Amino acid sequence: MAQIRKMECQVVIESPVDKFYDAFRTKARWIPKMSDGLMTDGKLVQGDWNSVGAIRLWSYVSRGKTEIVKELYESVDDKNKKMVFKMVEGEVLKYYKSWRTVFNITPMGEGSLVKWIMEFEKQNDDIPDPVEYADFLVTLAKNIDAYLLNV
């Protein structure tokens, strides 16, 4: 029987909540520029960049090689600064039958707490937990934070 597992990672950043959330909410097409080389390209496949239902194709660097992922922008909750993305194609689905990422940002001191929750189903029990993807998301948040602090 399929078992959906969850793994969480989080990082404290210096950027204010609204500024960091806005980078993902309304400026997603610029994430490759803000990511300092982690995300190498982003293309809109269907819909509009900022709307639920949009499908976006991302190229990113993981484990020293370029990979791709096609994501469905599944839901958004602007009041609670939360977005959900479902992976529909890409390397990650070679290892996981399903993958959903929940992004949430909340105030913390003068900065913010960025939380990513990965919900996934492994292709088989030999597949490790997605620690490298958690590390990627933490580094992505740090890189975008550094970019936002300098613009």
DOTI-137813 format. One record per residue: x, y, z of N, C-alpha, C in turn; residue in three letters. Coordinates in nm, 3 decimals, always signed. Example, Ala and Ser with C-alpha at 12.3 -4.5 7.8 and 13.67 -1.06 7.14 Angstrom:
<nodes>
+---------+---------+---------+---------+---------+---------+---------+---------+---------+-----+
:     n.u :     n.v :     n.w :    ca.u :    ca.v :    ca.w :     c.u :     c.v :     c.w :   r :
+---------+---------+---------+---------+---------+---------+---------+---------+---------+-----+
:  +1.319 :  -0.569 :  +0.780 :  +1.230 :  -0.450 :  +0.780 :  +1.320 :  -0.330 :  +0.780 : ALA :
:  +1.285 :  -0.225 :  +0.708 :  +1.367 :  -0.106 :  +0.714 :  +1.290 :  +0.003 :  +0.787 : SER :
+---------+---------+---------+---------+---------+---------+---------+---------+---------+-----+
</nodes>
This chain:
<nodes>
+---------+---------+---------+---------+---------+---------+---------+---------+---------+-----+
:     n.u :     n.v :     n.w :    ca.u :    ca.v :    ca.w :     c.u :     c.v :     c.w :   r :
+---------+---------+---------+---------+---------+---------+---------+---------+---------+-----+
:  +0.084 :  -0.119 :  +0.000 :  +0.000 :  +0.000 :  +0.000 :  +0.088 :  +0.125 :  +0.000 : MET :
:  +0.049 :  +0.223 :  -0.077 :  +0.126 :  +0.347 :  -0.089 :  +0.127 :  +0.423 :  +0.043 : ALA :
:  +0.242 :  +0.481 :  +0.072 :  +0.253 :  +0.560 :  +0.194 :  +0.313 :  +0.695 :  +0.159 : GLN :
:  +0.237 :  +0.801 :  +0.181 :  +0.287 :  +0.936 :  +0.160 :  +0.369 :  +0.973 :  +0.283 : ILE :
:  +0.490 :  +1.013 :  +0.259 :  +0.580 :  +1.054 :  +0.367 :  +0.599 :  +1.204 :  +0.360 : ARG :
:  +0.641 :  +1.260 :  +0.471 :  +0.666 :  +1.404 :  +0.477 :  +0.804 :  +1.428 :  +0.536 : LYS :
:  +0.868 :  +1.528 :  +0.481 :  +0.998 :  +1.571 :  +0.532 :  +0.997 :  +1.723 :  +0.530 : MET :
:  +1.043 :  +1.783 :  +0.636 :  +1.040 :  +1.928 :  +0.648 :  +1.181 :  +1.982 :  +0.658 : GLU :
:  +1.201 :  +2.099 :  +0.598 :  +1.325 :  +2.172 :  +0.619 :  +1.288 :  +2.318 :  +0.636 : CYS :
:  +1.372 :  +2.390 :  +0.707 :  +1.344 :  +2.531 :  +0.730 :  +1.474 :  +2.607 :  +0.747 : GLN :
:  +1.462 :  +2.737 :  +0.723 :  +1.579 :  +2.823 :  +0.736 :  +1.532 :  +2.964 :  +0.775 : VAL :
:  +1.608 :  +3.029 :  +0.862 :  +1.580 :  +3.166 :  +0.900 :  +1.657 :  +3.256 :  +0.802 : VAL :
:  +1.586 :  +3.354 :  +0.748 :  +1.647 :  +3.449 :  +0.654 :  +1.632 :  +3.591 :  +0.708 : ILE :
:  +1.703 :  +3.685 :  +0.646 :  +1.698 :  +3.824 :  +0.691 :  +1.589 :  +3.904 :  +0.622 : GLU :
:  +1.546 :  +3.862 :  +0.503 :  +1.446 :  +3.937 :  +0.427 :  +1.312 :  +3.939 :  +0.500 : SER :
:  +1.238 :  +4.050 :  +0.488 :  +1.104 :  +4.053 :  +0.545 :  +1.011 :  +3.954 :  +0.473 : PRO :
:  +0.910 :  +3.908 :  +0.545 :  +0.816 :  +3.809 :  +0.493 :  +0.759 :  +3.851 :  +0.358 : VAL :
:  +0.704 :  +3.972 :  +0.351 :  +0.635 :  +4.015 :  +0.229 :  +0.728 :  +4.018 :  +0.109 : ASP :
:  +0.849 :  +4.064 :  +0.127 :  +0.944 :  +4.073 :  +0.016 :  +0.985 :  +3.934 :  -0.034 : LYS :
:  +1.013 :  +3.843 :  +0.058 :  +1.054 :  +3.709 :  +0.017 :  +0.938 :  +3.633 :  -0.046 : PHE :
:  +0.820 :  +3.641 :  +0.014 :  +0.702 :  +3.573 :  -0.041 :  +0.672 :  +3.625 :  -0.181 : TYR :
:  +0.682 :  +3.756 :  -0.198 :  +0.654 :  +3.818 :  -0.328 :  +0.749 :  +3.766 :  -0.437 : ASP :
:  +0.873 :  +3.732 :  -0.400 :  +0.967 :  +3.678 :  -0.498 :  +0.912 :  +3.550 :  -0.559 : ALA :
:  +0.848 :  +3.467 :  -0.479 :  +0.790 :  +3.342 :  -0.528 :  +0.650 :  +3.362 :  -0.585 : PHE :
:  +0.575 :  +3.453 :  -0.527 :  +0.435 :  +3.471 :  -0.564 :  +0.417 :  +3.547 :  -0.695 : ARG :
:  +0.491 :  +3.656 :  -0.714 :  +0.468 :  +3.739 :  -0.833 :  +0.591 :  +3.755 :  -0.923 : THR :
:  +0.705 :  +3.705 :  -0.878 :  +0.828 :  +3.722 :  -0.956 :  +0.897 :  +3.588 :  -0.985 : LYS :
:  +0.819 :  +3.480 :  -0.990 :  +0.876 :  +3.346 :  -1.008 :  +0.963 :  +3.336 :  -1.132 : ALA :
:  +0.926 :  +3.406 :  -1.239 :  +1.005 :  +3.397 :  -1.362 :  +1.148 :  +3.445 :  -1.342 : ARG :
:  +1.174 :  +3.522 :  -1.235 :  +1.307 :  +3.575 :  -1.208 :  +1.387 :  +3.490 :  -1.109 : TRP :
:  +1.330 :  +3.380 :  -1.063 :  +1.400 :  +3.295 :  -0.966 :  +1.537 :  +3.248 :  -1.017 : ILE :
:  +1.551 :  +3.209 :  -1.145 :  +1.687 :  +3.172 :  -1.189 :  +1.789 :  +3.284 :  -1.166 : PRO :
:  +1.750 :  +3.408 :  -1.192 :  +1.840 :  +3.522 :  -1.171 :  +1.872 :  +3.540 :  -1.022 : LYS :
:  +1.773 :  +3.518 :  -0.937 :  +1.790 :  +3.539 :  -0.793 :  +1.861 :  +3.424 :  -0.723 : MET :
:  +1.869 :  +3.307 :  -0.788 :  +1.915 :  +3.185 :  -0.720 :  +2.065 :  +3.162 :  -0.722 : SER :
:  +2.142 :  +3.250 :  -0.784 :  +2.287 :  +3.237 :  -0.789 :  +2.332 :  +3.103 :  -0.850 : ASP :
:  +2.267 :  +3.065 :  -0.961 :  +2.309 :  +2.947 :  -1.036 :  +2.242 :  +2.816 :  -1.000 : GLY :
:  +2.164 :  +2.811 :  -0.892 :  +2.096 :  +2.686 :  -0.857 :  +1.984 :  +2.653 :  -0.955 : LEU :
:  +1.904 :  +2.751 :  -0.987 :  +1.799 :  +2.736 :  -1.089 :  +1.857 :  +2.800 :  -1.215 : MET :
:  +1.870 :  +2.722 :  -1.321 :  +1.936 :  +2.775 :  -1.439 :  +1.838 :  +2.829 :  -1.543 : THR :
:  +1.711 :  +2.787 :  -1.537 :  +1.614 :  +2.835 :  -1.634 :  +1.473 :  +2.807 :  -1.583 : ASP :
:  +1.380 :  +2.887 :  -1.626 :  +1.239 :  +2.867 :  -1.595 :  +1.155 :  +2.905 :  -1.715 : GLY :
:  +1.062 :  +2.819 :  -1.752 :  +0.975 :  +2.845 :  -1.866 :  +0.830 :  +2.820 :  -1.826 : LYS :
:  +0.742 :  +2.904 :  -1.874 :  +0.600 :  +2.885 :  -1.853 :  +0.549 :  +2.791 :  -1.961 : LEU :
:  +0.486 :  +2.681 :  -1.922 :  +0.435 :  +2.582 :  -2.016 :  +0.286 :  +2.604 :  -2.041 : VAL :
:  +0.214 :  +2.639 :  -1.935 :  +0.069 :  +2.657 :  -1.946 :  +0.022 :  +2.759 :  -1.844 : GLN :
:  -0.075 :  +2.839 :  -1.880 :  -0.135 :  +2.935 :  -1.787 :  -0.056 :  +3.063 :  -1.778 : GLY :
:  -0.060 :  +3.124 :  -1.662 :  +0.011 :  +3.249 :  -1.639 :  +0.100 :  +3.229 :  -1.516 : ASP :
:  +0.216 :  +3.290 :  -1.517 :  +0.320 :  +3.266 :  -1.416 :  +0.267 :  +3.270 :  -1.273 : TRP :
:  +0.173 :  +3.360 :  -1.245 :  +0.134 :  +3.387 :  -1.107 :  +0.000 :  +3.326 :  -1.068 : ASN :
:  -0.057 :  +3.240 :  -1.152 :  -0.191 :  +3.188 :  -1.126 :  -0.190 :  +3.039 :  -1.093 : SER :
:  -0.279 :  +3.001 :  -1.001 :  -0.300 :  +2.861 :  -0.971 :  -0.338 :  +2.791 :  -1.101 : VAL :
:  -0.283 :  +2.673 :  -1.122 :  -0.307 :  +2.598 :  -1.245 :  -0.195 :  +2.613 :  -1.346 : GLY :
:  -0.107 :  +2.709 :  -1.324 :  +0.007 :  +2.729 :  -1.415 :  +0.097 :  +2.606 :  -1.409 : ALA :
:  +0.156 :  +2.573 :  -1.522 :  +0.257 :  +2.467 :  -1.529 :  +0.387 :  +2.532 :  -1.572 : ILE :
:  +0.492 :  +2.508 :  -1.494 :  +0.622 :  +2.570 :  -1.519 :  +0.729 :  +2.462 :  -1.526 : ARG :
:  +0.823 :  +2.482 :  -1.616 :  +0.934 :  +2.389 :  -1.635 :  +1.061 :  +2.458 :  -1.584 : LEU :
:  +1.126 :  +2.394 :  -1.488 :  +1.247 :  +2.449 :  -1.427 :  +1.368 :  +2.361 :  -1.458 : TRP :
:  +1.480 :  +2.424 :  -1.484 :  +1.609 :  +2.356 :  -1.492 :  +1.687 :  +2.399 :  -1.369 : SER :
:  +1.750 :  +2.303 :  -1.303 :  +1.822 :  +2.333 :  -1.180 :  +1.945 :  +2.242 :  -1.171 : TYR :
:  +2.036 :  +2.278 :  -1.083 :  +2.157 :  +2.199 :  -1.063 :  +2.144 :  +2.123 :  -0.932 : VAL :
:  +2.156 :  +1.990 :  -0.942 :  +2.149 :  +1.904 :  -0.824 :  +2.255 :  +1.796 :  -0.837 : SER :
:  +2.328 :  +1.774 :  -0.730 :  +2.436 :  +1.674 :  -0.730 :  +2.533 :  +1.696 :  -0.846 : ARG :
:  +2.557 :  +1.823 :  -0.878 :  +2.654 :  +1.858 :  -0.980 :  +2.607 :  +1.843 :  -1.124 : GLY :
:  +2.479 :  +1.812 :  -1.146 :  +2.432 :  +1.801 :  -1.284 :  +2.299 :  +1.875 :  -1.299 : LYS :
:  +2.270 :  +1.913 :  -1.422 :  +2.147 :  +1.984 :  -1.451 :  +2.032 :  +1.885 :  -1.462 : THR :
:  +1.924 :  +1.914 :  -1.392 :  +1.803 :  +1.832 :  -1.397 :  +1.685 :  +1.924 :  -1.429 : GLU :
:  +1.572 :  +1.864 :  -1.462 :  +1.453 :  +1.942 :  -1.490 :  +1.338 :  +1.891 :  -1.403 : ILE :
:  +1.243 :  +1.978 :  -1.383 :  +1.118 :  +1.941 :  -1.316 :  +1.007 :  +2.027 :  -1.375 : VAL :
:  +0.896 :  +1.963 :  -1.400 :  +0.776 :  +2.034 :  -1.442 :  +0.682 :  +2.033 :  -1.324 : LYS :
:  +0.638 :  +2.153 :  -1.283 :  +0.553 :  +2.164 :  -1.166 :  +0.419 :  +2.227 :  -1.201 : GLU :
:  +0.319 :  +2.185 :  -1.127 :  +0.185 :  +2.244 :  -1.133 :  +0.171 :  +2.332 :  -1.010 : LEU :
:  +0.140 :  +2.458 :  -1.033 :  +0.115 :  +2.553 :  -0.924 :  -0.024 :  +2.520 :  -0.872 : TYR :
:  -0.029 :  +2.443 :  -0.763 :  -0.153 :  +2.380 :  -0.718 :  -0.244 :  +2.469 :  -0.634 : GLU :
:  -0.186 :  +2.544 :  -0.541 :  -0.270 :  +2.631 :  -0.458 :  -0.188 :  +2.744 :  -0.398 : SER :
:  -0.260 :  +2.848 :  -0.356 :  -0.196 :  +2.962 :  -0.293 :  -0.288 :  +3.015 :  -0.183 : VAL :
:  -0.227 :  +3.058 :  -0.073 :  -0.298 :  +3.120 :  +0.038 :  -0.218 :  +3.245 :  +0.074 : ASP :
:  -0.254 :  +3.359 :  +0.013 :  -0.178 :  +3.481 :  +0.034 :  -0.184 :  +3.530 :  +0.178 : ASP :
:  -0.296 :  +3.510 :  +0.245 :  -0.308 :  +3.555 :  +0.384 :  -0.205 :  +3.487 :  +0.473 : LYS :
:  -0.187 :  +3.356 :  +0.455 :  -0.094 :  +3.280 :  +0.537 :  +0.042 :  +3.259 :  +0.470 : ASN :
:  +0.065 :  +3.325 :  +0.357 :  +0.193 :  +3.318 :  +0.285 :  +0.234 :  +3.173 :  +0.258 : LYS :
:  +0.144 :  +3.101 :  +0.191 :  +0.165 :  +2.958 :  +0.166 :  +0.131 :  +2.925 :  +0.021 : LYS :
:  +0.216 :  +2.843 :  -0.042 :  +0.194 :  +2.796 :  -0.178 :  +0.223 :  +2.646 :  -0.184 : MET :
:  +0.154 :  +2.578 :  -0.276 :  +0.173 :  +2.434 :  -0.292 :  +0.201 :  +2.406 :  -0.439 : VAL :
:  +0.304 :  +2.325 :  -0.462 :  +0.345 :  +2.287 :  -0.597 :  +0.347 :  +2.135 :  -0.609 : PHE :
:  +0.293 :  +2.082 :  -0.717 :  +0.293 :  +1.938 :  -0.741 :  +0.386 :  +1.911 :  -0.859 : LYS :
:  +0.479 :  +1.819 :  -0.842 :  +0.568 :  +1.783 :  -0.951 :  +0.496 :  +1.686 :  -1.045 : MET :
:  +0.498 :  +1.717 :  -1.175 :  +0.426 :  +1.632 :  -1.271 :  +0.520 :  +1.562 :  -1.370 : VAL :
:  +0.644 :  +1.608 :  -1.380 :  +0.746 :  +1.544 :  -1.464 :  +0.883 :  +1.580 :  -1.410 : GLU :
:  +0.983 :  +1.500 :  -1.447 :  +1.120 :  +1.535 :  -1.413 :  +1.194 :  +1.425 :  -1.340 : GLY :
:  +1.323 :  +1.450 :  -1.319 :  +1.411 :  +1.351 :  -1.256 :  +1.362 :  +1.304 :  -1.120 : GLU :
:  +1.307 :  +1.396 :  -1.041 :  +1.263 :  +1.359 :  -0.906 :  +1.159 :  +1.246 :  -0.911 : VAL :
:  +1.080 :  +1.238 :  -1.018 :  +0.976 :  +1.135 :  -1.026 :  +1.032 :  +1.000 :  -1.072 : LEU :
:  +1.162 :  +0.993 :  -1.100 :  +1.225 :  +0.863 :  -1.123 :  +1.238 :  +0.787 :  -0.991 : LYS :
:  +1.244 :  +0.862 :  -0.882 :  +1.266 :  +0.804 :  -0.750 :  +1.140 :  +0.805 :  -0.663 : TYR :
:  +1.051 :  +0.899 :  -0.693 :  +0.931 :  +0.916 :  -0.613 :  +0.808 :  +0.912 :  -0.703 : TYR :
:  +0.708 :  +0.833 :  -0.664 :  +0.586 :  +0.819 :  -0.743 :  +0.507 :  +0.949 :  -0.747 : LYS :
:  +0.511 :  +1.020 :  -0.637 :  +0.442 :  +1.149 :  -0.629 :  +0.527 :  +1.243 :  -0.544 : SER :
:  +0.509 :  +1.372 :  -0.571 :  +0.587 :  +1.472 :  -0.498 :  +0.509 :  +1.603 :  -0.495 : TRP :
:  +0.494 :  +1.655 :  -0.377 :  +0.428 :  +1.785 :  -0.359 :  +0.515 :  +1.864 :  -0.262 : ARG :
:  +0.534 :  +1.992 :  -0.291 :  +0.612 :  +2.079 :  -0.204 :  +0.523 :  +2.190 :  -0.152 : THR :
:  +0.521 :  +2.207 :  -0.021 :  +0.446 :  +2.315 :  +0.043 :  +0.548 :  +2.418 :  +0.091 : VAL :
:  +0.531 :  +2.541 :  +0.046 :  +0.619 :  +2.652 :  +0.082 :  +0.541 :  +2.745 :  +0.173 : PHE :
:  +0.602 :  +2.782 :  +0.287 :  +0.535 :  +2.872 :  +0.381 :  +0.639 :  +2.962 :  +0.444 : ASN :
:  +0.604 :  +3.089 :  +0.460 :  +0.696 :  +3.183 :  +0.521 :  +0.622 :  +3.262 :  +0.629 : ILE :
:  +0.688 :  +3.277 :  +0.744 :  +0.630 :  +3.348 :  +0.857 :  +0.733 :  +3.444 :  +0.916 : THR :
:  +0.686 :  +3.549 :  +0.984 :  +0.781 :  +3.642 :  +1.047 :  +0.860 :  +3.574 :  +1.158 : PRO :
:  +0.985 :  +3.614 :  +1.170 :  +1.069 :  +3.567 :  +1.281 :  +1.167 :  +3.678 :  +1.314 : MET :
:  +1.145 :  +3.741 :  +1.426 :  +1.229 :  +3.855 :  +1.461 :  +1.219 :  +3.962 :  +1.354 : GLY :
:  +1.333 :  +4.012 :  +1.310 :  +1.333 :  +4.112 :  +1.203 :  +1.336 :  +4.047 :  +1.066 : GLU :
:  +1.350 :  +3.915 :  +1.062 :  +1.355 :  +3.842 :  +0.936 :  +1.234 :  +3.752 :  +0.920 : GLY :
:  +1.261 :  +3.635 :  +0.866 :  +1.152 :  +3.542 :  +0.834 :  +1.198 :  +3.398 :  +0.852 : SER :
:  +1.101 :  +3.311 :  +0.872 :  +1.125 :  +3.168 :  +0.875 :  +1.064 :  +3.108 :  +0.748 : LEU :
:  +1.149 :  +3.048 :  +0.666 :  +1.104 :  +2.982 :  +0.544 :  +1.094 :  +2.833 :  +0.574 : VAL :
:  +0.977 :  +2.776 :  +0.548 :  +0.956 :  +2.634 :  +0.575 :  +0.911 :  +2.566 :  +0.445 : LYS :
:  +0.975 :  +2.456 :  +0.416 :  +0.938 :  +2.372 :  +0.302 :  +0.896 :  +2.236 :  +0.357 : TRP :
:  +0.781 :  +2.188 :  +0.315 :  +0.738 :  +2.053 :  +0.350 :  +0.729 :  +1.973 :  +0.221 : ILE :
:  +0.806 :  +1.868 :  +0.213 :  +0.804 :  +1.780 :  +0.096 :  +0.716 :  +1.660 :  +0.130 : MET :
:  +0.614 :  +1.638 :  +0.050 :  +0.526 :  +1.522 :  +0.064 :  +0.554 :  +1.432 :  -0.054 : GLU :
:  +0.592 :  +1.307 :  -0.029 :  +0.637 :  +1.221 :  -0.137 :  +0.602 :  +1.076 :  -0.111 : PHE :
:  +0.599 :  +1.000 :  -0.218 :  +0.581 :  +0.856 :  -0.211 :  +0.697 :  +0.793 :  -0.287 : GLU :
:  +0.775 :  +0.713 :  -0.220 :  +0.893 :  +0.651 :  -0.281 :  +0.852 :  +0.546 :  -0.384 : LYS :
:  +0.935 :  +0.532 :  -0.490 :  +0.912 :  +0.427 :  -0.589 :  +0.928 :  +0.289 :  -0.526 : GLN :
:  +1.022 :  +0.278 :  -0.430 :  +1.040 :  +0.153 :  -0.355 :  +1.111 :  +0.186 :  -0.223 : ASN :
:  +1.119 :  +0.088 :  -0.135 :  +1.175 :  +0.112 :  -0.002 :  +1.325 :  +0.137 :  -0.002 : ASP :
:  +1.394 :  +0.108 :  -0.113 :  +1.537 :  +0.130 :  -0.121 :  +1.572 :  +0.276 :  -0.151 : ASP :
:  +1.476 :  +0.354 :  -0.191 :  +1.499 :  +0.495 :  -0.222 :  +1.520 :  +0.571 :  -0.091 : ILE :
:  +1.628 :  +0.648 :  -0.082 :  +1.653 :  +0.723 :  +0.042 :  +1.556 :  +0.841 :  +0.057 : PRO :
:  +1.546 :  +0.891 :  +0.178 :  +1.471 :  +1.013 :  +0.199 :  +1.538 :  +1.125 :  +0.120 : ASP :
:  +1.464 :  +1.225 :  +0.077 :  +1.517 :  +1.328 :  -0.014 :  +1.599 :  +1.436 :  +0.055 : PRO :
:  +1.701 :  +1.396 :  +0.128 :  +1.784 :  +1.492 :  +0.201 :  +1.850 :  +1.592 :  +0.106 : VAL :
:  +1.897 :  +1.545 :  -0.011 :  +1.964 :  +1.639 :  -0.103 :  +1.867 :  +1.744 :  -0.156 : GLU :
:  +1.739 :  +1.709 :  -0.171 :  +1.641 :  +1.808 :  -0.215 :  +1.611 :  +1.908 :  -0.103 : TYR :
:  +1.609 :  +1.861 :  +0.020 :  +1.592 :  +1.952 :  +0.134 :  +1.708 :  +2.050 :  +0.140 : ALA :
:  +1.831 :  +1.999 :  +0.124 :  +1.948 :  +2.087 :  +0.124 :  +1.940 :  +2.188 :  +0.010 : ASP :
:  +1.893 :  +2.143 :  -0.107 :  +1.876 :  +2.232 :  -0.222 :  +1.780 :  +2.345 :  -0.188 : PHE :
:  +1.666 :  +2.313 :  -0.128 :  +1.565 :  +2.414 :  -0.097 :  +1.616 :  +2.515 :  +0.006 : LEU :
:  +1.692 :  +2.469 :  +0.104 :  +1.751 :  +2.560 :  +0.203 :  +1.851 :  +2.653 :  +0.135 : VAL :
:  +1.936 :  +2.598 :  +0.049 :  +2.034 :  +2.681 :  -0.023 :  +1.964 :  +2.779 :  -0.116 : THR :
:  +1.859 :  +2.734 :  -0.183 :  +1.781 :  +2.823 :  -0.270 :  +1.727 :  +2.941 :  -0.191 : LEU :
:  +1.668 :  +2.915 :  -0.075 :  +1.614 :  +3.023 :  +0.008 :  +1.725 :  +3.120 :  +0.050 : ALA :
:  +1.840 :  +3.067 :  +0.089 :  +1.952 :  +3.153 :  +0.130 :  +2.001 :  +3.239 :  +0.013 : LYS :
:  +2.010 :  +3.180 :  -0.105 :  +2.058 :  +3.254 :  -0.221 :  +1.960 :  +3.365 :  -0.260 : ASN :
:  +1.832 :  +3.334 :  -0.257 :  +1.732 :  +3.436 :  -0.292 :  +1.729 :  +3.545 :  -0.185 : ILE :
:  +1.744 :  +3.508 :  -0.060 :  +1.753 :  +3.606 :  +0.048 :  +1.870 :  +3.700 :  +0.024 : ASP :
:  +1.987 :  +3.646 :  -0.008 :  +2.105 :  +3.730 :  -0.033 :  +2.079 :  +3.825 :  -0.150 : ALA :
:  +2.016 :  +3.775 :  -0.255 :  +1.984 :  +3.859 :  -0.371 :  +1.890 :  +3.973 :  -0.330 : TYR :
:  +1.783 :  +3.939 :  -0.258 :  +1.685 :  +4.040 :  -0.218 :  +1.743 :  +4.145 :  -0.125 : LEU :
:  +1.840 :  +4.108 :  -0.043 :  +1.902 :  +4.203 :  +0.048 :  +1.993 :  +4.301 :  -0.025 : LEU :
:  +2.029 :  +4.267 :  -0.150 :  +2.121 :  +4.352 :  -0.226 :  +2.054 :  +4.427 :  -0.341 : ASN :
:  +1.921 :  +4.422 :  -0.349 :  +1.852 :  +4.498 :  -0.456 :  +1.775 :  +4.613 :  -0.399 : VAL :
+---------+---------+---------+---------+---------+---------+---------+---------+---------+-----+
</nodes>
